[in-house]
Amino acid sequence: MDHDAPSSLMQRGSPHAITGWLAVALAPILIPLGLIAMVLPGKKTVDRTPEDVAGFMSDLLDGSGGVWDWDEFESVPITDPKLDAIRLRAIPFGPPNPNVEGLRALIAEAVALIEKPTGP
């Protein structure tokens, strides 16, 4: 490490972080707003399709998912109760040691929920 380097080069925090007196001044305003937002009614689930659900699990198995994809999948409830049940059952099959057979079975279950087009 270069001890002659300016201290600004060694800073690791975000340059946009609110710190010091400004953080103290804004805290009495922002904290109550955050608490109010938590208790207000609103949609607490996300709309996902069977393809989305199968995709999250497939991405985990083939390694194509991003670092936070599985975390998002397991952390956010799904509006459709059938898909949310699959999500809940998939959580223990995920990282750090994915259960390949269990996830494949749940992928097949999600794919089976895909609406088949009705034709003539």
C-alpha positions in Angstrom: 0.0 0.0 0.0 1.3 3.4 -0.9 1.4 5.5 2.3 2.0 8.7 0.3 -1.3 8.3 -1.6 -3.9 11.0 -0.9 -6.6 10.0 1.6 -9.3 10.4 -1.1 -7.9 7.4 -3.0 -8.3 5.2 0.1 -11.9 6.1 0.7 -14.2 3.1 0.2 -17.6 4.6 1.0 -20.1 5.9 -1.5 -19.4 9.5 -2.5 -23.2 10.1 -2.4 -23.7 8.9 1.2 -25.4 11.3 3.6 -23.2 11.6 6.6 -22.4 14.0 9.5 -24.7 16.8 10.4 -26.9 16.4 7.4 -27.7 12.8 8.3 -28.5 13.9 11.9 -30.7 16.7 10.6 -32.6 14.4 8.2 -33.1 11.5 10.6 -36.1 12.9 12.4 -37.9 13.3 9.1 -36.8 10.1 7.2 -37.2 7.6 10.0 -40.9 8.3 10.6 -41.5 8.3 6.9 -39.9 4.9 6.6 -42.0 3.5 9.4 -45.2 4.9 7.9 -44.4 3.4 4.6 -44.0 0.0 6.2 -47.5 0.0 7.8 -49.4 1.5 4.9 -51.4 -0.9 2.9 -50.0 -1.7 -0.4 -49.0 -4.6 -2.6 -46.5 -6.7 -0.8 -46.2 -9.4 -3.5 -44.9 -9.5 -7.0 -46.6 -10.8 -10.1 -44.6 -13.6 -11.7 -45.5 -16.0 -14.4 -44.8 -19.7 -14.3 -42.0 -19.1 -16.8 -40.5 -16.5 -14.4 -40.5 -19.0 -11.5 -39.1 -21.8 -13.6 -36.5 -19.4 -15.0 -35.2 -18.4 -11.5 -34.7 -22.1 -10.6 -33.2 -23.0 -14.0 -30.8 -20.0 -13.8 -29.6 -21.3 -10.5 -29.0 -24.8 -11.8 -27.1 -23.7 -15.0 -25.2 -20.9 -13.3 -26.6 -18.2 -15.6 -28.4 -16.2 -12.8 -27.0 -13.1 -11.3 -25.6 -13.0 -7.8 -28.8 -11.5 -6.3 -31.4 -13.3 -8.5 -31.9 -16.2 -6.1 -32.1 -13.9 -3.1 -34.8 -11.9 -4.9 -36.7 -15.1 -5.8 -36.7 -16.4 -2.3 -37.3 -13.1 -0.5 -40.3 -11.7 -2.4 -43.7 -13.4 -2.1 -45.5 -14.1 -5.4 -49.1 -13.0 -5.9 -50.3 -16.3 -7.4 -50.6 -18.7 -4.4 -49.7 -21.8 -6.6 -46.5 -20.1 -7.7 -45.7 -18.8 -4.2 -46.1 -22.4 -2.9 -43.5 -23.5 -5.4 -41.2 -20.6 -4.3 -41.5 -21.6 -0.7 -40.7 -25.2 -1.4 -37.8 -24.2 -3.5 -36.1 -22.1 -0.8 -34.4 -25.0 1.0 -33.3 -26.5 -2.3 -31.3 -23.3 -3.2 -27.8 -22.1 -2.3 -25.3 -22.9 -0.9 -25.8 -26.5 -1.9 -28.6 -26.7 -4.5 -30.7 -29.8 -4.6 -30.7 -30.5 -8.3 -33.4 -33.2 -8.3 -35.7 -31.2 -6.0 -35.3 -28.0 -8.2 -35.9 -30.0 -11.4 -39.2 -31.4 -10.0 -40.3 -27.9 -9.0 -39.4 -26.5 -12.4 -41.6 -29.2 -14.0 -44.4 -28.2 -11.6 -44.1 -24.5 -12.6 -43.9 -25.4 -16.3 -47.1 -27.5 -15.9 -48.9 -24.3 -14.8 -48.1 -22.5 -18.0 -51.4 -21.9 -19.8 -51.8 -23.9 -22.9 -53.2 -21.9 -25.8 -56.7 -22.9 -26.7 -57.2 -23.2 -30.4 -59.9 -24.4 -32.8 
